[in-house]
Amino acid sequence: MSGRGNLRLGLAGGSEAGVALAVLMWFLAAMALLVGGIVMQARMDTKLSGLHLSAARVEAAGDGAIQLALMDLLVREQSGDFSGRSAQYGTYNVGNFKVGVVLTPLSGLIDLNAAPEGLLFALFSAIDGMGESAAYELVTSVVKWRSITSQESNDSFGGRFEVPEDLLLVEGVDRDIFEAVQDSIYVSELGSPGLDWVSAPARVLQALGGMNENMAIGLVESRLTQKIEYLEPPVGMDLSYQEVVTSSSYRADALAIVDKTVYLRRRWLDRSQVGADGLPWLFFRTEAVRGARSLGEAMLITKGDAYAGD
C-alpha cells in the first residue's frame, strides 16, 4: 500500500476515534446530570417526607391540645370564671410537644358577608403598603361580589362567601392580600356586621385604629395571659362597629415548633352543638397544617420556646 493510502487510513482512524471520544464524553456528562438529578430528587423527597411527618405530628398534637383547651374553657365557664367575650390562651403538653392554643370567639373577627363598607375599608387599608384608593377598590369589589344573586352568578362568579378562601376569587385580591387579612376574617350564614374589640386579634385591633402593631400585640398578649383586665378601649380606637355579643363559635389555633419552624393547626367550632364524638362542641371546618405567619398575638414570637417546642 502506498504512503498516500496509509495517510488516508490514518486520518479515517483518527476521525473515528475523535467521534468515539466525543460520544463517550457526552455520555459521561449525561450520566453525571442524571445522577445529579436523582440525588437532588432524593434529597427533595427526603425533605418533603420530613415536612409531611412534621405536619402529621403537629396535626395530632394540635388536635389533642385544642380538645384540652376546650375542656378547660368548659370548666372555667361552669365555675363562673369566664365571661364569654375574650379570647383564651393556654399551653398543653401533648406527647413530646408543648402546644400553645388560642381560642378566639368569632365575635372578634370580621364577617366578609355582613361587614359594612367602612369596616371592610378599615380592614384593607390596614395592610402594609395599601393606599386608600386601592383599599376602596377592594371594598367595591367585595361588595359587588357578595351582592350578586345566585341566579345572576349561576353560583360560580359571586354571591355569599362560603369559605374565607373565596376572597381570592374577588377581582383585585391576590395571595398577598388574602394572607394579610386571613387572620382577621371569617364567613357565616348568620354573621354580625360589627365585632367586639375585647375578643379581637391584633390585626383587627390595628384595623380599628389607635395603635400600631406592637401596641396591638401587647394588648392581646396582656389580655390572653390575664395580666391586665382591660375595661376601657384604648384611646383612639374606632368603636363605630363595636357590638358586644357572646359567640358560641370559635376559631381554635394550635401552634407548635418542630425543627425551629412554627406550625399552625386551625380548626373552627360551634360550642352550641354536640359533635359526632359526643363532646359538647362541633368542629365544622378544619384547615391543613401550615407554617404560621403572624404569631405575635399567640405569644410565640415574643416567648419562643417557653410556650412551644419539641
NUMI-371878 format. One record per residue (C-alpha): y, z, x; residue in three letters; residue number from 1. Coordinates in Angstrom, 2 decimals. Example, Ala and Ser with C-alpha at 12.3 -4.5 7.8 and 13.67 -1.06 7.14 Angstrom:
BEGIN
SITE        Y        Z        X  marmar  gumi
SITE    -4.50     7.80    12.30     ALA     1
SITE    -1.06     7.14    13.67     SER     2
END
This chain:
BEGIN
SITE        Y        Z        X  marmar  gumi
SITE     0.00     0.00     0.00     MET     1
SITE     3.43    -0.87     1.32     SER     2
SITE     6.05     1.64     2.20     GLY     3
SITE     8.14     0.49    -0.73     ARG     4
SITE     5.26     1.21    -3.11     GLY     5
SITE     4.82     4.68    -1.66     ASN     6
SITE     8.50     5.30    -2.19     LEU     7
SITE     8.25     4.33    -5.88     ARG     8
SITE     5.27     6.65    -6.35     LEU     9
SITE     7.13     9.48    -4.65     GLY    10
SITE    10.14     9.02    -6.87     LEU    11
SITE     7.99     8.93   -10.01     ALA    12
SITE     6.14    12.08    -8.98     GLY    13
SITE     9.38    13.88    -8.24     GLY    14
SITE    10.80    12.88   -11.63     SER    15
SITE     7.74    14.16   -13.46     GLU    16
SITE     7.86    17.42   -11.52     ALA    17
SITE    11.52    17.83   -12.41     GLY    18
SITE    10.82    17.29   -16.09     VAL    19
SITE     7.91    19.73   -15.98     ALA    20
SITE    10.13    22.32   -14.30     LEU    21
SITE    12.85    21.83   -16.90     ALA    22
SITE    10.32    22.24   -19.71     VAL    23
SITE     8.98    25.38   -18.07     LEU    24
SITE    12.45    26.84   -17.69     MET    25
SITE    13.26    26.03   -21.30     TRP    26
SITE    10.00    27.64   -22.42     PHE    27
SITE    10.70    30.79   -20.42     LEU    28
SITE    14.23    31.00   -21.81     ALA    29
SITE    12.94    30.53   -25.36     ALA    30
SITE    10.30    33.21   -24.84     MET    31
SITE    12.93    35.56   -23.43     ALA    32
SITE    15.08    35.04   -26.53     LEU    33
SITE    12.08    35.52   -28.80     LEU    34
SITE    11.02    38.72   -27.08     VAL    35
SITE    14.61    39.98   -27.11     GLY    36
SITE    14.85    39.24   -30.82     GLY    37
SITE    11.58    41.04   -31.51     ILE    38
SITE    12.75    44.08   -29.55     VAL    39
SITE    16.10    44.11   -31.35     MET    40
SITE    14.40    43.77   -34.74     GLN    41
SITE    12.03    46.59   -33.84     ALA    42
SITE    14.96    48.80   -32.91     ARG    43
SITE    16.73    47.93   -36.17     MET    44
SITE    13.57    48.62   -38.17     ASP    45
SITE    13.20    51.96   -36.42     THR    46
SITE    16.80    52.84   -37.13     LYS    47
SITE    16.50    51.78   -40.77     LEU    48
SITE    13.30    53.78   -41.12     SER    49
SITE    15.15    56.79   -39.75     GLY    50
SITE    18.00    56.26   -42.23     LEU    51
SITE    15.57    55.92   -45.13     HIS    52
SITE    13.80    59.10   -44.04     LEU    53
SITE    17.10    60.98   -43.74     SER    54
SITE    18.18    59.74   -47.18     ALA    55
SITE    14.86    60.82   -48.70     ALA    56
SITE    15.16    64.27   -47.16     ARG    57
SITE    18.74    64.69   -48.38     VAL    58
SITE    17.75    63.43   -51.83     GLU    59
SITE    15.07    66.09   -52.20     ALA    60
SITE    17.18    68.89   -50.70     ALA    61
SITE    20.27    67.84   -52.65     GLY    62
SITE    18.46    67.74   -55.98     ASP    63
SITE    16.98    71.18   -55.35     GLY    64
SITE    20.35    72.63   -54.34     ALA    65
SITE    22.02    71.19   -57.44     ILE    66
SITE    19.42    72.89   -59.65     GLN    67
SITE    20.06    76.20   -57.87     LEU    68
SITE    23.83    75.77   -58.28     ALA    69
SITE    23.41    75.18   -61.99     LEU    70
SITE    21.25    78.28   -62.29     MET    71
SITE    23.95    80.30   -60.54     ASP    72
SITE    26.54    78.86   -62.92     LEU    73
SITE    24.41    79.84   -65.91     LEU    74
SITE    24.05    83.41   -64.61     VAL    75
SITE    27.80    83.69   -64.00     ARG    76
SITE    28.54    82.33   -67.44     GLU    77
SITE    26.20    84.80   -69.13     GLN    78
SITE    27.76    87.69   -67.19     SER    79
SITE    31.25    86.63   -68.27     GLY    80
SITE    32.28    85.80   -64.71     ASP    81
SITE    33.13    82.14   -65.36     PHE    82
SITE    35.99    80.70   -67.38     SER    83
SITE    34.51    77.21   -67.60     GLY    84
SITE    37.59    75.43   -66.27     ARG    85
SITE    37.45    75.45   -62.48     SER    86
SITE    35.09    73.63   -60.13     ALA    87
SITE    32.39    75.72   -58.46     GLN    88
SITE    31.12    75.72   -54.88     TYR    89
SITE    28.06    77.23   -53.27     GLY    90
SITE    25.71    76.81   -50.33     THR    91
SITE    21.94    76.84   -50.66     TYR    92
SITE    19.06    76.84   -48.21     ASN    93
SITE    16.51    74.25   -49.25     VAL    94
SITE    13.74    73.71   -46.72     GLY    95
SITE    15.40    73.20   -43.35     ASN    96
SITE    18.73    72.27   -44.92     PHE    97
SITE    21.80    74.23   -45.78     LYS    98
SITE    23.36    72.23   -48.60     VAL    99
SITE    26.87    72.55   -49.96     GLY   100
SITE    27.18    71.87   -53.70     VAL   101
SITE    30.37    71.27   -55.66     VAL   102
SITE    30.22    71.26   -59.47     LEU   103
SITE    33.30    69.51   -60.85     THR   104
SITE    33.97    69.55   -64.62     PRO   105
SITE    34.76    66.04   -65.85     LEU   106
SITE    37.91    67.52   -67.38     SER   107
SITE    39.36    67.42   -63.86     GLY   108
SITE    38.74    63.68   -63.40     LEU   109
SITE    40.47    60.58   -64.76     ILE   110
SITE    38.67    58.70   -67.52     ASP   111
SITE    39.01    54.94   -66.98     LEU   112
SITE    38.52    54.29   -70.68     ASN   113
SITE    41.05    56.78   -72.04     ALA   114
SITE    43.68    57.39   -69.33     ALA   115
SITE    47.19    56.24   -70.31     PRO   116
SITE    49.02    53.71   -68.17     GLU   117
SITE    51.17    56.36   -66.50     GLY   118
SITE    48.15    58.29   -65.27     LEU   119
SITE    46.47    55.11   -64.03     LEU   120
SITE    49.67    54.23   -62.18     PHE   121
SITE    49.70    57.67   -60.53     ALA   122
SITE    46.06    57.15   -59.50     LEU   123
SITE    46.57    53.73   -57.91     PHE   124
SITE    49.96    54.41   -56.35     SER   125
SITE    48.47    57.42   -54.52     ALA   126
SITE    46.26    55.06   -52.47     ILE   127
SITE    47.45    54.83   -48.87     ASP   128
SITE    49.45    51.66   -48.34     GLY   129
SITE    49.61    50.81   -52.04     MET   130
SITE    53.07    49.69   -53.17     GLY   131
SITE    54.43    50.32   -56.65     GLU   132
SITE    54.30    46.67   -57.69     SER   133
SITE    50.66    46.35   -56.56     ALA   134
SITE    49.76    49.59   -58.36     ALA   135
SITE    51.42    48.35   -61.54     TYR   136
SITE    49.47    45.06   -61.35     GLU   137
SITE    46.22    47.04   -61.09     LEU   138
SITE    47.17    49.14   -64.11     VAL   139
SITE    47.89    45.98   -66.08     THR   140
SITE    44.51    44.53   -65.11     SER   141
SITE    42.64    47.71   -66.08     VAL   142
SITE    44.38    47.98   -69.45     VAL   143
SITE    43.75    44.29   -70.13     LYS   144
SITE    40.08    44.69   -69.20     TRP   145
SITE    39.38    47.67   -71.45     ARG   146
SITE    41.39    46.17   -74.34     SER   147
SITE    39.14    43.13   -74.64     ILE   148
SITE    36.75    43.38   -77.56     THR   149
SITE    33.06    42.67   -77.19     SER   150
SITE    33.50    39.57   -79.33     GLN   151
SITE    36.19    38.22   -77.03     GLU   152
SITE    34.32    39.03   -73.83     SER   153
SITE    30.80    38.42   -75.05     ASN   154
SITE    30.03    41.77   -73.38     ASP   155
SITE    30.46    40.19   -69.95     SER   156
SITE    34.08    39.95   -68.91     PHE   157
SITE    35.77    43.02   -70.24     GLY   158
SITE    35.70    45.88   -72.68     GLY   159
SITE    34.81    49.55   -72.27     ARG   160
SITE    33.88    50.67   -68.78     PHE   161
SITE    30.19    51.62   -68.80     GLU   162
SITE    29.96    52.95   -65.21     VAL   163
SITE    32.63    53.61   -62.57     PRO   164
SITE    31.42    50.57   -60.61     GLU   165
SITE    32.64    48.33   -63.46     ASP   166
SITE    36.09    48.81   -61.97     LEU   167
SITE    35.04    46.36   -59.25     LEU   168
SITE    34.92    43.63   -61.90     LEU   169
SITE    38.60    44.04   -62.71     VAL   170
SITE    40.98    41.50   -61.22     GLU   171
SITE    42.67    42.79   -58.08     GLY   172
SITE    40.19    45.61   -57.42     VAL   173
SITE    38.27    45.25   -54.16     ASP   174
SITE    35.80    47.56   -52.43     ARG   175
SITE    38.53    49.43   -50.52     ASP   176
SITE    40.46    50.18   -53.70     ILE   177
SITE    37.35    51.29   -55.53     PHE   178
SITE    36.29    53.63   -52.73     GLU   179
SITE    39.81    55.10   -52.62     ALA   180
SITE    39.64    56.15   -56.29     VAL   181
SITE    35.88    56.60   -56.68     GLN   182
SITE    36.01    60.39   -56.34     ASP   183
SITE    38.79    60.67   -58.93     SER   184
SITE    37.36    58.74   -61.89     ILE   185
SITE    34.62    58.82   -64.49     TYR   186
SITE    33.75    56.94   -67.66     VAL   187
SITE    32.63    58.22   -71.04     SER   188
SITE    32.40    57.26   -74.68     GLU   189
SITE    34.48    60.19   -75.87     LEU   190
SITE    36.73    60.84   -72.90     GLY   191
SITE    40.08    62.51   -72.69     SER   192
SITE    43.44    60.81   -71.99     PRO   193
SITE    44.53    63.82   -69.96     GLY   194
SITE    43.00    66.15   -67.39     LEU   195
SITE    43.03    69.76   -66.29     ASP   196
SITE    44.57    70.27   -62.85     TRP   197
SITE    42.63    73.55   -62.47     VAL   198
SITE    39.36    71.61   -62.10     SER   199
SITE    40.78    68.50   -60.41     ALA   200
SITE    39.59    67.44   -56.92     PRO   201
SITE    42.03    66.89   -54.08     ALA   202
SITE    42.65    63.18   -54.65     ARG   203
SITE    43.55    63.76   -58.28     VAL   204
SITE    45.92    66.57   -57.28     LEU   205
SITE    47.61    64.16   -54.87     GLN   206
SITE    48.00    61.61   -57.65     ALA   207
SITE    49.67    64.24   -59.82     LEU   208
SITE    52.23    64.72   -57.05     GLY   209
SITE    53.91    67.65   -55.44     GLY   210
SITE    51.59    67.88   -52.44     MET   211
SITE    50.24    65.91   -49.51     ASN   212
SITE    46.57    65.53   -48.57     GLU   213
SITE    46.38    68.72   -46.51     ASN   214
SITE    48.06    70.76   -49.24     MET   215
SITE    45.73    69.36   -51.90     ALA   216
SITE    42.64    70.06   -49.80     ILE   217
SITE    43.91    73.55   -49.04     GLY   218
SITE    44.41    74.25   -52.74     LEU   219
SITE    40.91    73.07   -53.60     VAL   220
SITE    39.37    74.99   -50.72     GLU   221
SITE    41.06    78.23   -51.74     SER   222
SITE    40.08    77.68   -55.34     ARG   223
SITE    36.45    76.90   -54.55     LEU   224
SITE    35.98    79.87   -52.26     THR   225
SITE    37.80    82.08   -54.78     GLN   226
SITE    40.09    83.39   -52.06     LYS   227
SITE    43.12    82.81   -54.26     ILE   228
SITE    43.38    82.63   -58.04     GLU   229
SITE    45.99    80.04   -58.97     TYR   230
SITE    47.51    80.93   -62.33     LEU   231
SITE    50.50    78.65   -62.00     GLU   232
SITE    50.51    74.96   -60.98     PRO   233
SITE    52.14    74.06   -57.66     PRO   234
SITE    55.83    73.24   -57.78     VAL   235
SITE    56.45    69.53   -58.29     GLY   236
SITE    53.13    68.75   -59.95     MET   237
SITE    53.37    66.30   -62.84     ASP   238
SITE    51.98    68.10   -65.89     LEU   239
SITE    52.63    65.25   -68.32     SER   240
SITE    48.90    64.65   -68.59     TYR   241
SITE    47.76    68.28   -68.47     GLN   242
SITE    45.06    69.01   -71.01     GLU   243
SITE    43.26    72.36   -70.98     VAL   244
SITE    39.71    71.75   -72.10     VAL   245
SITE    36.33    73.24   -71.32     THR   246
SITE    33.95    70.45   -70.41     SER   247
SITE    30.18    70.64   -70.76     SER   248
SITE    29.78    67.64   -68.44     SER   249
SITE    29.90    67.94   -64.67     TYR   250
SITE    29.73    65.87   -61.53     ARG   251
SITE    27.42    67.57   -59.03     ALA   252
SITE    27.93    66.70   -55.35     ASP   253
SITE    25.37    67.92   -52.83     ALA   254
SITE    26.28    67.46   -49.16     LEU   255
SITE    24.15    67.96   -46.08     ALA   256
SITE    24.32    66.97   -42.41     ILE   257
SITE    21.49    65.05   -40.77     VAL   258
SITE    21.85    63.88   -37.16     ASP   259
SITE    25.60    64.52   -37.27     LYS   260
SITE    26.02    62.33   -40.37     THR   261
SITE    27.16    63.90   -43.63     VAL   262
SITE    25.20    62.61   -46.61     TYR   263
SITE    26.17    62.87   -50.26     LEU   264
SITE    23.82    63.13   -53.23     ARG   265
SITE    25.76    62.78   -56.50     ARG   266
SITE    24.44    63.44   -60.00     ARG   267
SITE    26.15    63.62   -63.39     TRP   268
SITE    25.00    66.03   -66.08     LEU   269
SITE    25.68    67.46   -69.51     ASP   270
SITE    25.11    71.19   -69.99     ARG   271
SITE    25.17    70.88   -73.78     SER   272
SITE    21.85    69.04   -73.80     GLN   273
SITE    18.34    70.01   -72.72     VAL   274
SITE    16.67    67.91   -70.06     GLY   275
SITE    13.15    66.48   -70.12     ALA   276
SITE    12.09    69.34   -67.82     ASP   277
SITE    13.19    71.90   -70.41     GLY   278
SITE    16.14    73.16   -68.36     LEU   279
SITE    19.45    73.67   -70.20     PRO   280
SITE    21.16    70.61   -68.74     TRP   281
SITE    20.54    66.89   -68.87     LEU   282
SITE    21.16    64.52   -65.96     PHE   283
SITE    22.49    61.25   -67.34     PHE   284
SITE    23.37    59.47   -64.10     ARG   285
SITE    22.08    59.74   -60.54     THR   286
SITE    23.54    57.91   -57.55     GLU   287
SITE    21.69    56.90   -54.41     ALA   288
SITE    22.25    58.99   -51.30     VAL   289
SITE    25.08    57.64   -49.15     ARG   290
SITE    27.26    58.64   -46.28     GLY   291
SITE    30.09    60.82   -47.53     ALA   292
SITE    33.67    59.68   -47.02     ARG   293
SITE    36.10    62.35   -48.20     SER   294
SITE    34.74    65.81   -47.52     LEU   295
SITE    37.80    67.99   -47.23     GLY   296
SITE    37.54    69.31   -50.77     GLU   297
SITE    33.88    70.13   -50.16     ALA   298
SITE    34.97    72.03   -47.05     MET   299
SITE    32.58    70.20   -44.76     LEU   300
SITE    35.42    68.67   -42.81     ILE   301
SITE    37.05    71.99   -42.06     THR   302
SITE    33.97    74.21   -41.88     LYS   303
SITE    31.41    71.87   -40.38     GLY   304
SITE    28.02    73.32   -39.60     ASP   305
SITE    28.91    76.65   -41.15     ALA   306
SITE    28.22    75.01   -44.50     TYR   307
SITE    25.63    72.32   -43.98     ALA   308
SITE    23.24    71.08   -41.37     GLY   309
SITE    19.67    70.67   -40.20     ASP   310
END
